[in-house]
Amino acid sequence: MSEFFLRFLGVGNAQASGLGSSAAVLERGEAPWLLIDCGPDTLPAYVETYGSLPTAIFITHAHLDHIGGLEALFYRLATAASPAEPPRLLIPVELVAVLQRRLADYPNLLAEGGCNFWDVFHPIPVSERFWHRDLLFSVFPVRHHDYLAAFGLALEGRFLFTGDTRPIPEILNRHASRGETIFHDCGTRANPSHTGLQDLAREYKPEQRERLVLYHYGSEADGQMLEGQGYRVARRGERQSLAQLKPLARPPVSRETRDILPHPDPGTIAMPAEHPTLFRGRIISLTQEMVRLPNGHETELEIIHHPGGAAVVALDQADQVCLLRQYRYATGGWLWELPAGKIDDEEPPAQTARRELEEEAGREAADWRELGCMHSSPGIFTEVVYLYLARHLTPVELGHEQEEVIEVHWLPLTQALDWCRDGTISDAKTLIGLFRAQALLAAAAEHCDSSRD
């Protein structure tokens, strides 16, 4: 039986023209079976590689660096001397109307008229699964730009292709649990629509990181930096075998490492020499550590170790946010807080956020946005709290624990922000989460206004 491969025709982000628009071809043996995305320079690269036009294309989303080549393909097919069999265009259902508006609504695509955009294609709307060449592919929504705006693709036992996305640990847990190669969007820095290097160590298990092959980066130098951190990196024109990968000789840095991105000079970071445990409780432990500081000075520090946590700004359709009035013995009374909780068993923070939203607020969310993280007390405390904005809420059963004394309240976001300013809210994660959510929502509204202009 012929082996499967994935060949990258381009690996760059929208600004990295020298790396080619990110697109890949599933091959069996030497034969191309399925093109994933068709950016502005994808079609020439495909024809140069295979000597023919693509016969099947899966579209992950509708940004032009991923569909810009479809216009050129339409023109080639519509003006061909002898009509070819229409290529299959496999489109997630949610993108059909978007592609219609972006590519097909213009009344005369050819000056002579007489041809609709879809006439030269065989469009196939797909949802959770589709068959192609007797193979069953899975389709899943990812976290890029907007809700249900982008999708990834998986072939069980072979590969998972994320498309453009923020981290999606829940998707990998479901669709890449059998040793599949994971082709993942990643640059050196994260942004609201794309994964960054630090996200990988924070969101994914070590075993998953060993199977990553990264693409959609910004430059050759960025690719080399990703490789320098121990990750595999896709290169333009390379074929990746879809056999199960062996573990890396040097695995990527884990979330437990003190610096998620190691400093290039180990002599300039704190280097623990010994750390006897003075106390170990149910949640925290206290160690005494002799360290060498960046200036060369050695000193003894007392460090409280905590598994970290996640907090959620849950916003409903009426722009009301969930706040908990919670009794905190350590502070001597009641506090206003976001739904939040600690990370259990090294789970991804996003999973913690989903669980706490259900248990404490009685809601689940279909739309999630990252709001960064915060350090609770970095002088002595290792706790990192990851912040999220959750929308498109639906009710579920509450699950408060006996040691939690909580009142659940929903109030206008504007009122909550006023309470942040006047001191009614004093909890740090809640202050930071609400202000970051306000900034993200304002930026999204401004983007929508400018798009309409």
C-alpha positions as CSV (number, residue, x, y, z in Angstrom):
1,M,0.0,0.0,0.0
2,S,1.3,3.5,-0.9
3,E,2.3,5.7,1.9
4,F,0.6,9.0,2.7
5,F,2.5,12.3,2.7
6,L,1.7,16.0,3.2
7,R,3.6,18.4,0.9
8,F,3.6,22.1,1.8
9,L,3.4,24.4,-1.2
10,G,3.8,27.4,1.1
11,V,4.3,27.9,4.9
12,G,4.1,31.6,5.5
13,N,1.6,34.0,7.1
14,A,-0.1,36.7,5.1
15,Q,2.9,39.0,5.2
16,A,5.6,36.3,4.5
17,S,5.3,36.3,0.7
18,G,8.8,34.8,0.4
19,L,7.6,31.7,2.2
20,G,4.5,31.2,0.0
21,S,0.8,31.3,1.1
22,S,0.2,28.4,3.6
23,A,-1.2,25.5,1.6
24,A,-0.6,21.8,1.6
25,V,-1.3,18.7,-0.5
26,L,-2.3,15.3,0.8
27,E,-0.4,12.8,-1.4
28,R,-0.6,9.1,-1.7
29,G,2.6,7.8,-3.1
30,E,3.4,10.4,-5.7
31,A,-0.2,11.3,-6.5
32,P,-1.9,14.5,-5.2
33,W,-5.2,13.6,-3.6
34,L,-6.4,16.8,-1.8
35,L,-5.2,20.4,-1.8
36,I,-5.8,22.2,1.5
37,D,-6.4,26.0,0.8
38,C,-5.6,27.9,-2.4
39,G,-3.8,31.2,-1.8
40,P,-2.6,33.8,-4.3
41,D,0.6,31.8,-5.2
42,T,-0.7,28.3,-4.5
43,L,-1.9,27.5,-8.0
44,P,1.4,28.1,-9.8
45,A,3.2,26.1,-7.2
46,Y,0.7,23.2,-7.6
47,V,1.1,23.2,-11.4
48,E,4.9,23.3,-11.1
49,T,4.9,20.4,-8.7
50,Y,2.3,18.1,-10.3
51,G,2.0,19.3,-13.9
52,S,-1.8,19.6,-13.7
53,L,-4.6,21.6,-12.0
54,P,-6.0,20.4,-8.6
55,T,-8.9,17.9,-8.7
56,A,-10.0,18.5,-5.1
57,I,-9.6,21.4,-2.7
58,F,-10.6,21.8,1.0
59,I,-11.0,25.4,2.2
60,T,-10.2,26.2,5.9
61,H,-11.4,29.8,5.9
62,A,-12.0,32.8,3.7
63,H,-9.1,35.1,4.2
64,L,-7.6,36.0,0.8
65,D,-4.2,34.4,1.6
66,H,-6.1,31.1,1.7
67,I,-8.6,31.5,-1.1
68,G,-7.1,34.2,-3.4
69,G,-6.0,31.5,-5.9
70,L,-9.5,30.3,-6.5
71,E,-10.2,33.3,-8.9
72,A,-7.1,32.3,-11.0
73,L,-8.3,28.6,-11.0
74,F,-11.8,29.8,-12.1
75,Y,-10.3,31.7,-15.0
76,R,-8.1,28.7,-16.1
77,L,-11.1,26.4,-16.0
78,A,-13.6,28.8,-17.6
79,T,-11.4,29.7,-20.5
80,A,-9.9,26.2,-21.1
81,A,-10.2,25.0,-24.8
82,S,-11.5,21.7,-23.7
83,P,-13.5,21.7,-20.4
84,A,-12.0,19.6,-17.6
85,E,-13.9,17.7,-15.0
86,P,-14.9,20.2,-12.4
87,P,-12.6,20.0,-9.3
88,R,-14.3,19.1,-6.0
89,L,-14.5,22.1,-3.8
90,L,-15.1,20.9,-0.2
91,I,-16.4,23.8,1.8
92,P,-17.5,23.9,5.5
93,V,-21.2,24.8,5.5
94,E,-20.6,28.0,7.5
95,L,-18.2,29.3,4.8
96,V,-20.5,28.8,1.7
97,A,-22.2,32.1,2.0
98,V,-19.0,33.9,2.8
99,L,-17.3,32.5,-0.3
100,Q,-20.4,33.4,-2.4
101,R,-20.1,37.1,-1.3
102,R,-16.3,37.2,-1.6
103,L,-15.8,35.4,-4.9
104,A,-19.1,34.7,-6.7
105,D,-21.5,37.7,-6.4
106,Y,-19.9,39.9,-9.1
107,P,-22.5,39.7,-12.0
108,N,-20.1,39.2,-14.9
109,L,-16.9,37.4,-13.8
110,L,-15.9,37.3,-17.5
111,A,-16.4,40.3,-19.7
112,E,-18.4,38.2,-22.1
113,G,-20.7,37.0,-19.4
114,G,-22.4,33.6,-19.6
115,C,-20.6,31.9,-16.7
116,N,-21.2,31.7,-13.0
117,F,-18.4,31.2,-10.6
118,W,-19.7,27.8,-9.4
119,D,-20.2,26.5,-12.9
120,V,-16.6,25.3,-13.2
121,F,-16.4,23.7,-9.8
122,H,-18.2,20.8,-8.0
123,P,-19.0,22.5,-4.7
124,I,-19.6,20.1,-1.8
125,P,-20.7,21.6,1.5
126,V,-19.4,19.6,4.4
127,S,-20.0,19.6,8.2
128,E,-18.4,17.3,10.7
129,R,-17.2,14.6,8.2
130,F,-16.9,14.0,4.5
131,W,-15.7,11.1,2.2
132,H,-13.0,11.6,-0.3
133,R,-11.4,8.8,-2.3
134,D,-12.8,6.3,0.2
135,L,-11.2,8.1,3.1
136,L,-13.3,9.6,5.9
137,F,-12.1,13.0,7.0
138,S,-13.2,15.0,10.1
139,V,-13.8,18.7,10.1
140,F,-13.8,20.8,13.2
141,P,-14.1,24.6,14.1
142,V,-10.9,26.3,15.2
143,R,-10.3,29.6,17.0
144,H,-9.4,32.2,14.3
145,H,-10.7,35.7,14.0
146,D,-14.4,35.0,14.7
147,Y,-16.8,32.3,15.8
148,L,-17.2,29.5,13.2
149,A,-15.1,31.5,10.7
150,A,-12.3,28.9,10.3
151,F,-12.0,25.1,10.3
152,G,-9.4,22.4,10.5
153,L,-9.1,18.9,9.0
154,A,-8.1,15.5,10.3
155,L,-7.7,12.0,8.9
156,E,-7.8,9.5,11.8
157,G,-4.5,7.7,12.4
158,R,-2.6,10.0,9.9
159,F,-2.7,13.7,10.5
160,L,-4.5,16.8,11.9
161,F,-4.2,20.1,10.1
162,T,-5.3,23.0,12.2
163,G,-5.5,25.8,9.7
164,D,-5.1,29.3,11.1
165,T,-6.0,29.2,14.8
166,R,-5.3,29.9,18.4
167,P,-4.5,26.9,20.6
168,I,-7.2,24.2,20.4
169,P,-6.3,21.5,23.1
170,E,-9.8,20.1,23.2
171,I,-9.7,19.5,19.5
172,L,-6.3,17.7,19.7
173,N,-7.6,15.6,22.5
174,R,-10.5,14.4,20.4
175,H,-9.1,14.2,16.9
176,A,-5.4,13.5,17.4
177,S,-5.3,10.9,20.1
178,R,-3.7,8.0,18.0
179,G,-0.3,9.3,17.2
180,E,-1.3,11.6,14.3
181,T,1.1,14.2,13.0
182,I,-0.2,17.6,14.0
183,F,0.4,20.4,11.5
184,H,-0.2,23.6,13.6
185,D,-0.3,27.3,12.9
186,C,2.5,29.0,15.0
187,G,4.5,32.1,14.9
188,T,7.1,33.4,17.4
189,R,4.5,35.7,19.0
190,A,0.8,35.1,19.6
191,N,-2.0,37.4,18.5
192,P,-5.8,37.3,18.8
193,S,-6.0,35.1,15.7
194,H,-2.9,33.0,15.7
195,T,-0.9,30.7,18.0
196,G,2.5,31.8,19.4
197,L,5.4,29.9,20.7
198,Q,4.6,30.4,24.3
199,D,1.1,29.1,23.8
200,L,2.3,25.6,22.8
201,A,4.1,25.0,26.1
202,R,1.2,26.4,28.1
203,E,-1.7,24.6,26.3
204,Y,-0.5,21.3,25.0
205,K,0.7,18.1,26.7
206,P,4.4,17.1,26.2
207,E,3.3,14.1,24.1
208,Q,1.3,16.3,21.8
209,R,4.1,18.8,21.4
210,E,6.4,16.0,20.2
211,R,4.0,15.4,17.3
212,L,3.8,19.1,16.2
213,V,5.0,20.3,12.8
214,L,4.7,24.1,12.7
215,Y,3.8,26.3,9.8
216,H,2.3,29.8,9.1
217,Y,5.3,31.6,10.5
218,G,6.6,35.1,9.6
219,S,10.1,34.6,8.1
220,E,12.9,32.1,7.7
221,A,14.5,33.5,10.8
222,D,11.2,32.8,12.7
223,G,11.3,29.3,11.4
224,Q,14.8,28.8,12.7
225,M,13.8,30.2,16.1
226,L,11.0,27.7,16.3
227,E,13.4,24.9,15.4
228,G,15.8,26.3,18.1
229,Q,13.1,25.6,20.7
230,G,13.0,22.0,19.7
231,Y,10.0,21.9,17.4
232,R,9.7,20.5,13.9
233,V,9.1,23.2,11.2
234,A,7.5,22.7,7.8
235,R,9.4,24.1,4.8
236,R,8.1,25.1,1.4
237,G,8.2,22.1,-1.0
238,E,9.0,19.6,1.7
239,R,7.0,16.3,2.0
240,Q,6.1,15.1,5.5
241,S,5.5,11.4,6.0
242,L,2.3,10.7,7.8
243,A,3.6,7.7,9.6
244,Q,3.6,8.0,13.4
245,L,6.5,10.2,14.5
246,K,9.1,9.1,17.0
247,P,9.7,11.3,20.1
248,L,12.1,14.1,19.8
249,A,15.6,13.6,21.2
250,R,15.1,17.0,23.0
251,P,11.4,17.6,23.7
252,P,10.0,21.1,23.7
253,V,10.1,23.0,26.9
254,S,7.3,22.1,29.2
255,R,4.8,24.4,30.9
256,E,6.4,23.5,34.2
257,T,9.7,25.1,33.2
258,R,10.3,28.4,35.1
259,D,10.9,30.3,31.8
260,I,8.5,29.1,29.0
261,L,11.0,30.6,26.5
262,P,14.5,29.8,27.8
263,H,16.8,32.7,27.9
264,P,19.6,32.3,25.2
265,D,22.3,32.5,27.9
266,P,21.6,30.1,30.8
267,G,24.0,32.1,32.9
268,T,21.7,35.1,33.0
269,I,18.7,33.4,34.6
270,A,18.0,32.3,38.1
271,M,19.5,28.8,38.5
272,P,18.1,26.8,41.5
273,A,20.9,24.9,43.2
274,E,18.9,23.2,46.0
275,H,15.3,23.5,47.1
276,P,14.3,21.6,50.2
277,T,10.5,21.5,50.7
278,L,9.5,23.2,53.9
279,F,5.8,22.5,53.6
280,R,3.5,20.5,51.3
281,G,-0.3,20.9,51.5
282,R,-3.3,19.9,49.4
283,I,-2.7,22.7,46.8
284,I,0.6,24.6,47.5
285,S,4.1,23.7,48.6
286,L,6.8,25.9,50.0
287,T,10.4,25.5,49.1
288,Q,13.6,27.2,50.1
289,E,15.8,27.8,47.1
290,M,19.4,29.0,46.7
291,V,19.5,30.8,43.3
292,R,21.9,32.7,41.2
293,L,20.4,35.9,39.8
294,P,21.1,37.5,36.4
295,N,23.7,39.9,38.0
296,G,25.6,36.9,39.4
297,H,24.5,37.4,43.0
298,E,23.5,34.3,44.9
299,T,20.7,34.5,47.4
300,E,18.2,32.3,49.3
301,L,14.5,32.6,48.3
302,E,11.3,31.2,49.8
303,I,8.9,30.2,46.9
304,I,5.3,29.1,47.2
305,H,4.4,26.7,44.3
306,H,0.9,26.7,43.0
307,P,-0.6,24.8,39.9
308,G,-2.1,27.9,38.5
309,G,-5.7,28.7,37.6
310,A,-8.1,30.1,35.0
311,A,-10.8,32.8,35.2
312,V,-13.6,33.6,32.8
313,V,-15.3,36.9,31.8
314,A,-18.7,35.4,30.8
315,L,-20.8,37.8,28.7
316,D,-24.3,37.1,27.7
317,Q,-26.3,38.6,24.7
318,A,-27.5,41.5,26.9
319,D,-23.9,42.4,27.7
320,Q,-24.3,41.3,31.2
321,V,-21.3,39.7,32.9
322,C,-21.3,37.0,35.6
323,L,-19.8,38.1,38.9
324,L,-19.6,35.9,42.0
325,R,-20.1,37.3,45.5
326,Q,-17.8,34.9,47.3
327,Y,-16.9,34.5,51.0
328,R,-13.1,34.5,51.4
329,Y,-11.9,33.7,54.9
330,A,-8.3,34.8,54.1
331,T,-9.4,38.3,53.3
332,G,-11.9,38.5,56.2
333,G,-15.1,38.8,54.2
334,W,-16.9,38.9,50.8
335,L,-15.3,39.6,47.5
336,W,-16.7,40.2,43.9
337,E,-14.9,37.8,41.6
338,L,-15.1,36.2,38.1
339,P,-15.8,32.5,37.9
340,A,-12.4,30.9,38.4
341,G,-10.6,27.8,39.7
342,K,-7.2,26.0,39.9
343,I,-5.7,23.9,37.2
344,D,-6.2,20.2,38.0
345,D,-3.7,17.4,37.0
346,E,-1.8,19.6,34.6
347,E,-4.8,20.0,32.4
348,P,-4.8,22.8,29.7
349,P,-6.0,26.1,31.2
350,A,-8.8,26.3,28.7
351,Q,-10.2,23.1,30.1
352,T,-10.1,24.6,33.6
353,A,-11.9,27.7,32.4
354,R,-14.7,25.6,30.8
355,R,-15.2,23.5,33.9
356,E,-15.3,26.5,36.2
357,L,-17.8,28.4,34.0
358,E,-20.1,25.4,34.2
359,E,-19.7,24.7,37.9
360,E,-19.7,28.3,39.2
361,A,-21.8,30.2,36.7
362,G,-24.0,27.4,35.4
363,R,-23.1,28.2,31.8
364,E,-21.2,26.7,28.8
365,A,-19.9,28.9,26.0
366,A,-19.5,28.3,22.3
367,D,-17.2,31.2,21.7
368,W,-13.9,31.6,23.6
369,R,-11.3,34.3,23.4
370,E,-8.0,34.5,25.3
371,L,-7.3,37.5,27.5
372,G,-3.7,36.6,28.4
373,C,-2.5,35.7,31.8
374,M,-1.5,37.4,35.1
375,H,1.0,36.6,37.9
376,S,-0.7,36.8,41.3
377,S,2.4,37.7,43.4
378,P,5.6,37.1,41.4
379,G,8.0,37.8,44.2
380,I,7.1,34.7,46.1
381,F,4.3,32.9,44.3
382,T,4.5,30.8,41.1
383,E,0.7,30.9,40.4
384,V,-0.3,32.1,36.9
385,V,-3.9,32.8,36.2
386,Y,-5.1,32.4,32.6
387,L,-7.9,34.8,31.5
388,Y,-10.7,34.1,29.0
389,L,-13.7,35.9,27.5
390,A,-16.6,33.5,26.9
391,R,-19.7,34.3,24.8
392,H,-22.7,32.6,23.2
393,L,-23.7,31.1,26.5
394,T,-26.2,28.4,27.3
395,P,-27.4,27.3,30.7
396,V,-26.2,24.1,32.4
397,E,-26.5,22.8,35.9
398,L,-24.5,24.5,38.6
399,G,-21.9,22.5,40.6
400,H,-20.8,24.5,43.6
401,E,-18.7,22.6,46.2
402,Q,-19.5,22.7,49.9
403,E,-16.5,24.7,50.8
404,E,-17.6,27.4,48.3
405,V,-19.9,30.1,49.7
406,I,-21.0,31.8,46.5
407,E,-23.8,34.0,45.2
408,V,-24.1,34.2,41.4
409,H,-25.0,37.6,40.0
410,W,-25.3,38.9,36.4
411,L,-24.9,42.7,35.9
412,P,-24.2,45.1,33.1
413,L,-20.6,45.1,32.0
414,T,-20.5,48.9,32.3
415,Q,-21.5,48.6,35.9
416,A,-18.8,46.0,36.6
417,L,-16.2,48.3,35.1
418,D,-17.5,51.2,37.2
419,W,-17.0,48.9,40.3
420,C,-13.4,48.2,39.1
421,R,-12.8,52.0,39.1
422,D,-14.4,52.9,42.4
423,G,-12.9,50.0,44.4
424,T,-16.0,47.9,44.9
425,I,-14.0,45.1,43.0
426,S,-10.6,44.6,44.5
427,D,-9.7,41.0,43.3
428,A,-6.8,41.3,40.9
429,K,-7.7,38.6,38.4
430,T,-11.2,40.1,38.1
431,L,-9.9,43.7,37.6
432,I,-7.5,42.6,34.9
433,G,-10.0,40.2,33.2
434,L,-12.7,42.9,33.0
435,F,-10.5,45.6,31.7
436,R,-8.9,43.3,29.1
437,A,-12.3,42.1,28.0
438,Q,-13.4,45.7,27.5
439,A,-10.3,46.5,25.4
440,L,-10.8,43.4,23.2
441,L,-14.5,44.2,22.7
442,A,-13.7,47.8,21.8
443,A,-11.0,46.7,19.3
444,A,-13.5,44.3,17.7
445,A,-16.1,47.0,17.4
446,E,-13.6,49.4,15.9
447,H,-12.6,46.8,13.4
448,C,-16.2,46.2,12.4
449,D,-16.8,49.9,11.9
450,S,-13.7,50.3,9.7
451,S,-14.7,47.3,7.6
452,R,-18.1,48.9,6.9
453,D,-16.4,52.1,5.9
